[in-house]
Every structure is written in C-alpha cells, then in structure tokens.
Amino acid sequence: MNYYNEWEPFAGEWLKELIKDGLIPDGTVDNRSIADVEPSDLKGFTQCHFFAGIGGWSRALELAGWEPGRAVWTGSPPCQPFSAAGNHSGKDDDRHLWPVFFNLISKCHPPTIFGEQVASAIRFGWLDDLQRDLEAENYAAAAVVLPSGAVHAPHKRERLFFVADSLGQGLQGHGQSGQEPVPQEWQREARHRTQSSFWDSSTTIHCRDGKHRPVPTEPSLFPLVNGLPNRVGILRGTGNAIVPQAAAEIIKAYMETYIKLE
C-alpha cells in the first residue's frame, strides 16, 4: 500500500482520481501538512510519497521498473523559496520544508529516498544541508541536475534530483549489502542516459530582454490555450509536477548501480 501526502486540496483530489482510474498504485491520500504527520502514521506503508503533487514520483517508479514491494520514500519539497520566480527568501521562508521532511526520515529511516528540487536551490545551500543531514544519519547521498529536455520533453525545466541509500541500515526493508557509496559512477550513468537531448534539435530566438533562448522546433503536444476546459486547474497541477520520465532515469541509474550490489 502506498501513502501520498499532499496538503493542496485540488492536487489531493486529483491523486484520488488517478488511483481510482488505476493510473498510479492504490494508496491512502493524506491532505494534512507534512508538519502534522507523525512517524506512527506511516507504519504499514511500503512507498511513502511526500509533497506528492499529482503522483509523478509514483509513476516514475513504475516506469523505472521499481519492485512494488520494495520500500522507498520520495519527496519534492516546495521550490518557491529558491525558484527564480519566487521571493528568494531561501531557508528563511516558511515553505522551506526540508527540515520537516528530514525529521520524519531520521525517525523512520527508510532504506531508499528519491527527491527533487529546483536547480537554483544549490546556491542557497539547500543541497549542502541535505547531504550533511543525510550523511549524519548514515545515508550515502548523491545528486545531479537534469533538464527535462534530456528525456525529450518540450521544455528545459532543470531540476536537482537526489537519491539517498541507507547502506543496509533502513528500518523498512531491503538492502543489506553495506557497500560503500559510488556517487561518481551513479552520476556518470545518469549523464550517459541523457546525452541525446530534446534541445539538440531546438532553435534559438532573441528575446526582448536581450538574451537568446532555445525553443523547440516542434510545437508542444499539449498547448494550454485559452478556452481549454479546466485550463487553470491543469496549469496548477502540472506547473509544480515533476516529469516522471526524467525521474525514472534517475531511479534506473540507482537500480543498476546499487541494487545489483546486494
């Protein structure tokens, strides 16, 4: 059974419909803030998805061929404090929820964690904090910036993906190898998978701000034009969602590097 935590009511209802239609695995949708979730609430769940949005990480695990019974947590903490479109408050922003997420991690100690954040969070020290916190709990952590265009999505959408492995000490399940981490190999594999980019076939246009930007030579297959039914709802749901195909490449790289060592 899966656990989906998503405080935004609209996205929570979307998750329920996706479950009902069989598009993501069956599970419980919890609409509370992650700050209200207790470790005891998570007992009995194999996969726990925090900041679940519209189920992107759950779908990514399926695309990557992740064994449904293998314990894993995922989380994409709010990006607004670090996004170029946000208020740039960084770790002073109330929406900086990595510490809250990490508190649950430290108490439940899941064997594997996947997550994502906007790439610009790096300059705020977000990645430094994440790696320091996880390593203090005996996790091996690695990260890589991957643009969605690398998996042929019609937008660049650079995201910082990370993975943490508990070195066989996870309380929830598998992985008893106790092997040392090999983050360089993990990152090489991720880069190898993304050498062919959607943006290789893009063209460059000159913008009014004086900058040149790449644009796809083919139009998007899903334009959100005025008049499209539920356009605002779709924008709200997909605007903060991950690209499952990109996340799936990160998961595959981890599986091929770490799981085979068990």
Buried (B, 14 or more C-beta within 10 A) or exposed (E): EBBBBBBBEEBBBBBBEBBEEEBBBEBBBBBEEBEEBEEEBBEEBBBBBBBBBBBBBBBBBBBBEBEEEBBBBBBBBBBBBBBEEBEBBBBEBEEBBBEBBBBBBBEBBBBBBBBBBBBBBBEBEBBEBBBEBBEEBEBBBBBBBBBBBBBBBBBBBBBBBBBBBBBBBBEBBBBEBEBEBBBEBBBBBBEEBBEEBBBEEBEEEEEEEEEEEBBBEEEEEEEEEEEEEEEEEBEBBBEBBBBBBBBBBBBBBBBBBBBEEE
